[in-house]
Amino acid sequence: MTRTLTTRKGPLHFPAFVPVTTFGEKYPLDDLIRPYLPRLAPAVMVSAYFLRDARDAPDLGIPLFVDSGGFASVFTNATVTRTRAGLGVIDFQGRRISPLDVLELQERVADVAFTLDLLIPPSLSARDARRYHALTRANALWALNNRRRTDLPLYGVVQGWNVQAAAELAQEYREAGFEGIAIGGLVPRLSQLDTVDAVIQAVRTGAGALPVHAFGIGHPDHVARVSKLGVDSVDSSSYVKYAAAGRLYTAPQTRHANLTPHERLHLALCNLAAATGSSLPLPTTRFRTLTTRTLEH
């Protein structure tokens, strides 16, 4: 089944690979890649964690996905607290990430938004996993009930820690009126593919006709796998991380050394083209010269 999500930038047709980028000076390679994103991808993802000080975000002409930055919950020295209102907040390095702060930012800049989730890695105790699950649910329902922008599609986020819990929450989100369901916590479980598959299938069933998004899935092999299970969209920064390390999706064992920033740009665009099935917006002859000159094992 082919699904479509309506955004203020126009319809977003699935399936979709959504590249992750950043705005600012922290990751210079992102600045080089960004002008090419509208030619290679149907949308782009930015984390609220990196946008928190921004008053606005550049308009790339394609839908801007903004996640919650909930991954900060697993940072060293980060703390997760339940507020008097029963919501989950994250405190890290003197900053607080709350459902209100995230939603206000998303309503200012996003075309598609995701609720504040608390990551549940495999190492988390069963007690904390249940607590984080309950707070993730509370945050999602709060955001849905307090959203003011009617043109902002909102995805309720579930964590892929428990098949039954994920299925039940996906169904609850669908019945509550979310525009989509997103699954977090899959990446640290990719070594347990049976578990990942079961979670995705359970969420797909619970989501009904809603689109399902999987956070952090980037390598084409993994993208193909989750797509067959019913995932409509994925996001990842691995295309640029591979390039920063001098590697291609298609030949990960080979490292290209001594690269200039623009040569790393070429690697990143090759990776992104492999992930999206797009044609490269640059001459391939220049890249062939790069590979023969810098090949290193």
Long-range contacts (C-beta under 8 A, 24 or more apart in sequence): 1-209, 3-209, 3-210, 3-211, 3-232, 5-112, 5-153, 5-179, 5-180, 5-211, 6-153, 7-63, 7-111, 7-112, 7-151, 7-153, 8-111, 8-151, 8-152, 9-61, 9-62, 9-63, 9-64, 9-111, 10-63, 12-42, 12-43, 12-63, 12-112, 13-42, 14-211, 14-232, 14-233, 15-227, 15-231, 15-232, 15-233, 16-41, 16-42, 16-43, 16-232, 16-233, 16-234, 17-41, 17-218, 17-223, 17-233, 17-234, 17-235, 17-236, 17-272, 17-275, 17-276, 18-42, 18-43, 18-44, 18-45, 18-65, 18-233, 18-234, 18-235, 19-44, 19-45, 19-235, 19-236, 19-237, 19-239, 19-240, 19-272, 19-275, 20-44, 20-45, 20-46, 20-47, 20-235, 20-236, 20-237, 20-240, 21-45, 21-46, 21-237, 21-240, 22-46, 22-47, 22-50, 23-50, 23-51, 23-54, 23-57, 23-58, 24-50, 24-54, 26-50, 27-240, 28-261, 29-240, 29-243, 29-244, 29-261, 29-264, 29-265, 29-268, 30-240, 32-261, 32-262, 32-264, 32-265, 32-268, 33-240, 33-265, 33-268, 33-269, 33-272, 34-58, 34-60, 36-269, 36-272, 36-281, 37-62, 37-272, 38-62, 39-278, 39-281, 40-269, 40-272, 40-273, 40-276, 40-278, 40-281, 41-272, 41-276, 41-278, 43-111, 43-112, 43-233, 45-235, 47-71, 48-97, 48-102, 48-105, 48-106, 49-97, 51-105, 51-109, 52-95, 52-97, 52-101, 52-105, 54-109, 55-108, 56-108, 56-109, 57-109, 63-111, 63-112, 64-109, 64-110, 64-111, 64-112, 65-110, 65-111, 65-112, 65-113, 65-114, 65-235, 66-105, 66-106, 66-109, 66-110, 66-112, 66-113, 66-114, 67-114, 67-215, 67-235, 68-97, 68-102, 68-114, 68-115, 68-116, 68-117, 68-157, 69-97, 69-102, 69-116, 70-97, 70-116, 70-117, 70-118, 70-119, 70-136, 70-157, 70-184, 71-119, 72-97, 73-118, 73-119, 73-132, 74-119, 74-121, 80-118, 80-131, 80-132, 80-135, 82-131, 82-135, 85-142, 86-135, 86-138, 87-135, 87-138, 87-139, 87-142, 88-116, 88-118, 88-132, 88-135, 88-136, 88-138, 88-139, 90-118, 99-139, 99-142, 99-143, 99-146, 100-146, 102-143, 103-143, 103-146, 103-147, 106-152, 107-147, 107-148, 107-149, 107-152, 110-152, 111-152, 111-153, 112-152, 112-153, 112-155, 112-180, 113-143, 113-152, 113-153, 113-154, 113-155, 114-154, 114-155, 114-157, 114-182, 114-213, 115-139, 115-140, 115-143, 115-144, 115-154, 115-155, 115-156, 115-157, 116-140, 116-143, 116-157, 117-157, 117-158, 117-159, 117-184, 118-159, 119-159, 119-184, 119-185, 120-159, 120-160, 120-161, 120-185, 121-185, 121-188, 122-161, 122-188, 122-189, 122-192, 124-161, 129-161, 129-162, 132-159, 133-159, 133-161, 133-162, 133-165, 133-169, 137-169, 137-172, 140-173, 140-178, 141-176, 144-176, 144-177, 144-178, 153-179, 153-180, 154-178, 154-179, 154-180, 155-179, 155-180, 155-181, 155-182, 155-213, 156-180, 156-181, 156-182, 157-181, 157-182, 157-183, 157-184, 158-182, 158-183, 158-184, 158-203, 159-183, 159-184, 159-185, 160-184, 160-185, 160-186, 160-189, 160-195, 160-196, 160-199, 160-200, 160-203, 161-185, 163-195, 163-198, 163-199, 163-202, 164-202, 166-199, 166-202, 166-203, 166-206, 167-202, 167-203, 167-205, 167-206, 168-206, 169-206, 170-202, 170-203, 170-205, 170-206, 170-207, 171-206, 171-207, 171-208, 173-206, 173-207, 173-210, 174-206, 174-207, 174-208, 174-210, 178-210, 179-210, 179-211, 180-207, 180-210, 180-211, 180-212, 180-213, 181-206, 181-207, 181-210, 181-211, 181-212, 181-213, 182-212, 182-213, 182-214, 182-215, 183-212, 183-213, 183-214, 183-215, 183-231, 184-215, 184-216, 185-215, 186-214, 186-215, 186-216, 186-217, 186-226, 187-215, 187-216, 187-217, 190-222, 193-225, 196-226, 197-225, 197-229, 200-226, 200-229, 200-230, 200-231, 201-229, 201-230, 204-229, 204-230, 204-231, 218-275, 219-249, 219-275, 220-249, 220-274, 220-275, 223-275, 236-275, 238-271, 239-268, 239-271, 239-272, 239-275, 240-268, 240-271, 242-267, 242-268, 242-271, 243-267, 243-268, 243-271, 244-268, 246-294, 248-274, 249-274, 249-275, 250-274, 253-297, 254-295, 254-296, 254-297, 255-296, 255-297, 256-290, 256-291, 256-294, 256-295, 256-296, 257-294, 257-296, 258-294, 259-290, 259-294, 263-290, 263-294, 266-290
